[in-house]
Amino acid sequence: MAAQSSKIEWTESTWNPVRGCTRVSEGCRFCYAERIAARFSGAGMAYEGLAENTKAGARWTQKVQTVPALFFVFPCGVISISKK
């Protein structure tokens, strides 16, 4: 979900533009994102088809999905960058 509210104290919202991953090292077996994705990988859920629960635990399916932004950012709305 794009631009969702966040409980992170130093920000108001978060956006993860890519979902999914591939294990690339031994450290990946401790990946918290893989476990969360597997938990929400059922039909109609945010990580459907991207992770799965196996006998060995959560596993990425090696598929990747981009998530479109549902918000617009208008930087420098009251600034003239071409001032002479």
LUMMARLO-220688 format. One record per residue: z, x, y of N, C-alpha, C in turn; residue in one letter. Coordinates in pm, 1 decimal, always signed. Layout:
<marvos>
Z / X / Y / Z / X / Y / Z / X / Y / A .
...
</marvos>
This chain:
<marvos>
+0.0 / +85.4 / -117.0 / +0.0 / +0.0 / +0.0 / +0.0 / +90.1 / +123.3 / M .
-83.2 / +62.0 / +215.4 / -92.0 / +144.5 / +335.2 / +0.5 / +93.6 / +444.4 / A .
+50.8 / +183.7 / +523.6 / +133.5 / +153.6 / +639.4 / +254.8 / +68.1 / +606.5 / A .
+314.4 / +90.9 / +494.0 / +434.2 / +14.1 / +460.4 / +555.0 / +70.2 / +532.6 / Q .
+655.1 / -15.4 / +556.6 / +775.3 / +33.9 / +620.7 / +845.1 / +132.4 / +529.0 / S .
+916.8 / +221.0 / +591.4 / +981.5 / +327.3 / +516.4 / +1131.0 / +329.7 / +543.2 / S .
+1206.9 / +366.0 / +442.8 / +1350.7 / +386.3 / +460.6 / +1380.8 / +532.6 / +493.3 / K .
+1277.3 / +614.2 / +503.3 / +1293.7 / +754.7 / +542.9 / +1338.2 / +755.5 / +688.6 / I .
+1450.7 / +818.4 / +717.1 / +1512.1 / +806.6 / +849.1 / +1429.6 / +864.6 / +963.2 / E .
+1340.9 / +960.2 / +937.6 / +1267.5 / +1023.7 / +1044.8 / +1125.3 / +970.6 / +1062.0 / W .
+1092.1 / +856.9 / +997.4 / +960.1 / +797.3 / +1016.1 / +968.7 / +645.8 / +1008.0 / T .
+866.4 / +577.4 / +1054.2 / +864.7 / +431.6 / +1050.7 / +780.0 / +376.2 / +936.6 / E .
+678.6 / +453.4 / +895.1 / +593.7 / +406.4 / +785.6 / +534.0 / +525.6 / +711.2 / S .
+480.7 / +499.4 / +593.2 / +417.2 / +603.3 / +512.6 / +281.9 / +553.0 / +463.3 / T .
+195.6 / +647.8 / +424.0 / +65.0 / +611.9 / +369.4 / +23.8 / +721.1 / +272.3 / W .
+1.4 / +685.0 / +149.7 / -46.0 / +778.4 / +48.3 / -192.5 / +746.0 / +21.7 / N .
-285.8 / +825.6 / +75.1 / -428.1 / +793.0 / +66.0 / -490.8 / +812.2 / -71.8 / P .
-422.4 / +881.5 / -161.1 / -476.6 / +905.0 / -295.6 / -369.8 / +873.3 / -399.1 / V .
-410.6 / +805.5 / -506.9 / -319.8 / +777.7 / -618.8 / -379.4 / +840.2 / -744.0 / R .
-291.5 / +892.6 / -828.9 / -335.6 / +954.0 / -953.5 / -323.7 / +1104.9 / -947.1 / G .
-333.7 / +1168.4 / -1063.6 / -319.2 / +1313.9 / -1067.8 / -358.7 / +1364.7 / -1206.8 / C .
-354.1 / +1494.2 / -1223.1 / -377.4 / +1560.6 / -1350.7 / -273.0 / +1669.9 / -1364.8 / T .
-212.0 / +1680.4 / -1479.9 / -115.4 / +1788.3 / -1503.0 / -188.0 / +1922.7 / -1501.4 / R .
-133.2 / +2016.6 / -1426.4 / -197.8 / +2147.6 / -1415.9 / -106.9 / +2264.1 / -1451.9 / V .
+24.2 / +2237.5 / -1467.0 / +115.2 / +2346.3 / -1500.7 / +237.5 / +2292.4 / -1574.5 / S .
+318.4 / +2382.1 / -1623.7 / +440.1 / +2345.1 / -1695.7 / +535.5 / +2266.5 / -1606.1 / E .
+535.9 / +2295.7 / -1476.7 / +622.1 / +2224.4 / -1383.3 / +590.6 / +2076.3 / -1371.6 / G .
+469.8 / +2037.3 / -1409.1 / +429.7 / +1897.4 / -1399.7 / +509.7 / +1806.1 / -1493.0 / C .
+575.5 / +1861.5 / -1593.1 / +651.1 / +1774.3 / -1683.1 / +774.5 / +1716.0 / -1614.8 / R .
+810.0 / +1766.3 / -1497.4 / +922.9 / +1713.3 / -1421.1 / +877.4 / +1623.5 / -1305.5 / F .
+751.8 / +1583.1 / -1305.4 / +693.0 / +1508.1 / -1193.7 / +752.3 / +1367.9 / -1181.3 / C .
+817.9 / +1342.2 / -1067.9 / +875.7 / +1208.9 / -1044.6 / +766.0 / +1106.8 / -1017.4 / Y .
+656.4 / +1147.5 / -953.2 / +548.6 / +1054.3 / -919.6 / +481.7 / +999.5 / -1045.8 / A .
+470.1 / +1082.7 / -1148.4 / +410.1 / +1039.4 / -1274.4 / +494.9 / +928.9 / -1338.7 / E .
+625.9 / +944.7 / -1333.7 / +715.4 / +842.4 / -1390.9 / +709.3 / +712.4 / -1312.3 / R .
+705.5 / +722.1 / -1179.8 / +697.7 / +602.1 / -1096.7 / +563.8 / +532.0 / -1119.5 / I .
+455.9 / +608.1 / -1125.5 / +323.5 / +549.8 / -1146.5 / +317.3 / +477.0 / -1280.7 / A .
+373.6 / +536.8 / -1384.2 / +372.7 / +472.7 / -1516.1 / +453.7 / +343.4 / -1513.3 / A .
+560.2 / +342.4 / -1437.5 / +643.9 / +222.3 / -1426.2 / +568.1 / +106.8 / -1361.0 / R .
+478.3 / +138.9 / -1268.2 / +402.1 / +37.4 / -1196.3 / +254.0 / +41.1 / -1232.8 / F .
+224.6 / +61.5 / -1360.9 / +85.1 / +74.1 / -1405.4 / +35.1 / -47.4 / -1482.8 / S .
+112.4 / -154.2 / -1485.6 / +70.4 / -275.0 / -1556.7 / -44.5 / -346.2 / -1487.0 / G .
-101.5 / -443.7 / -1552.3 / -213.6 / -520.5 / -1498.3 / -178.4 / -579.1 / -1361.7 / A .
-262.8 / -553.2 / -1263.7 / -242.7 / -604.9 / -1129.5 / -145.3 / -525.8 / -1044.0 / G .
-87.0 / -420.1 / -1099.1 / +9.9 / -339.5 / -1023.7 / -60.1 / -223.3 / -952.7 / M .
+10.4 / -160.3 / -861.6 / -47.0 / -55.9 / -775.5 / -109.5 / +61.3 / -850.2 / A .
-54.0 / +99.4 / -966.3 / -103.3 / +216.9 / -1038.7 / -174.0 / +180.2 / -1169.0 / Y .
-228.2 / +59.2 / -1174.5 / -297.7 / +13.0 / -1294.7 / -408.5 / +111.6 / -1334.3 / E .
-402.9 / +159.0 / -1458.5 / -504.1 / +250.6 / -1510.5 / -487.8 / +395.8 / -1471.0 / G .
-389.1 / +427.4 / -1387.0 / -372.9 / +564.9 / -1339.6 / -267.2 / +642.4 / -1416.7 / L .
-173.5 / +572.2 / -1479.0 / -68.6 / +635.4 / -1558.3 / -32.8 / +542.1 / -1672.5 / A .
+32.2 / +598.4 / -1774.1 / +71.5 / +516.5 / -1889.1 / +198.7 / +572.1 / -1950.6 / E .
+269.9 / +486.0 / -2019.8 / +388.2 / +528.9 / -2093.8 / +345.4 / +560.3 / -2236.8 / N .
+380.6 / +679.2 / -2284.8 / +347.5 / +721.1 / -2420.7 / +477.0 / +757.3 / -2493.1 / T .
+467.6 / +791.3 / -2619.9 / +586.5 / +834.2 / -2695.1 / +647.1 / +959.6 / -2633.3 / K .
+562.7 / +1042.3 / -2572.5 / +609.5 / +1165.9 / -2509.8 / +657.3 / +1142.9 / -2366.1 / A .
+650.6 / +1019.2 / -2317.4 / +692.3 / +988.4 / -2180.9 / +574.1 / +948.7 / -2094.8 / G .
+596.6 / +940.6 / -1965.4 / +491.9 / +902.1 / -1870.7 / +381.9 / +1007.2 / -1867.7 / A .
+258.3 / +962.0 / -1856.7 / +143.7 / +1053.3 / -1849.4 / +39.1 / +997.8 / -1754.4 / R .
-15.0 / +1086.4 / -1669.3 / -129.5 / +1050.0 / -1586.4 / -249.8 / +1030.1 / -1676.4 / W .
-341.1 / +942.1 / -1639.0 / -463.5 / +920.1 / -1716.9 / -577.4 / +1007.4 / -1666.0 / T .
-553.6 / +1087.7 / -1563.8 / -649.0 / +1177.0 / -1499.7 / -749.8 / +1101.8 / -1413.3 / Q .
-726.9 / +972.9 / -1391.6 / -809.7 / +896.1 / -1299.0 / -745.9 / +904.8 / -1161.4 / K .
-828.3 / +898.3 / -1059.2 / -780.6 / +905.0 / -921.2 / -840.6 / +788.0 / -843.8 / V .
-762.5 / +734.6 / -751.3 / -804.9 / +619.0 / -672.3 / -770.5 / +644.9 / -526.5 / Q .
-865.0 / +617.5 / -436.9 / -834.4 / +629.2 / -294.4 / -782.3 / +495.1 / -244.8 / T .
-697.2 / +501.4 / -145.7 / -634.9 / +381.3 / -90.0 / -676.2 / +371.0 / +56.5 / V .
-750.4 / +267.2 / +93.0 / -794.6 / +256.0 / +232.9 / -677.5 / +231.4 / +326.7 / P .
-692.3 / +278.7 / +447.3 / -589.2 / +255.3 / +549.5 / -602.6 / +113.8 / +602.5 / A .
-490.9 / +45.9 / +617.6 / -490.1 / -89.5 / +670.5 / -430.7 / -92.6 / +810.7 / L .
-441.4 / +20.0 / +878.9 / -387.4 / +28.3 / +1013.4 / -477.5 / +117.9 / +1096.8 / F .
-466.6 / +107.8 / +1226.1 / -547.7 / +187.5 / +1316.7 / -455.4 / +271.5 / +1405.0 / F .
-498.5 / +391.6 / +1435.5 / -422.7 / +480.4 / +1522.4 / -509.4 / +507.9 / +1644.7 / V .
-454.8 / +485.6 / +1761.1 / -526.3 / +509.4 / +1886.1 / -449.5 / +614.8 / +1965.0 / F .
-478.7 / +743.9 / +1939.2 / -405.0 / +850.0 / +2007.4 / -449.2 / +863.7 / +2151.8 / P .
-361.0 / +906.7 / +2233.7 / -390.6 / +936.8 / +2374.5 / -447.9 / +816.6 / +2449.8 / C .
-390.5 / +699.3 / +2427.1 / -439.8 / +577.0 / +2488.8 / -432.3 / +576.0 / +2641.1 / G .
-344.6 / +655.1 / +2699.1 / -330.8 / +656.2 / +2844.9 / -345.4 / +797.3 / +2900.2 / V .
-429.5 / +877.5 / +2836.4 / -450.2 / +1016.3 / +2878.7 / -599.0 / +1039.9 / +2902.0 / I .
-631.1 / +1111.2 / +3006.0 / -769.2 / +1150.6 / +3031.4 / -781.7 / +1296.9 / +2991.8 / S .
-853.8 / +1323.6 / +2882.7 / -868.0 / +1463.3 / +2838.3 / -980.8 / +1535.2 / +2910.6 / I .
-1057.1 / +1462.6 / +2995.1 / -1167.6 / +1525.9 / +3067.3 / -1137.1 / +1541.8 / +3214.9 / S .
-1009.4 / +1542.2 / +3252.5 / -970.8 / +1554.3 / +3392.5 / -1017.9 / +1686.8 / +3449.3 / K .
-1080.1 / +1678.5 / +3565.8 / -1130.1 / +1799.3 / +3632.1 / -1054.6 / +1826.4 / +3758.3 / K .
</marvos>
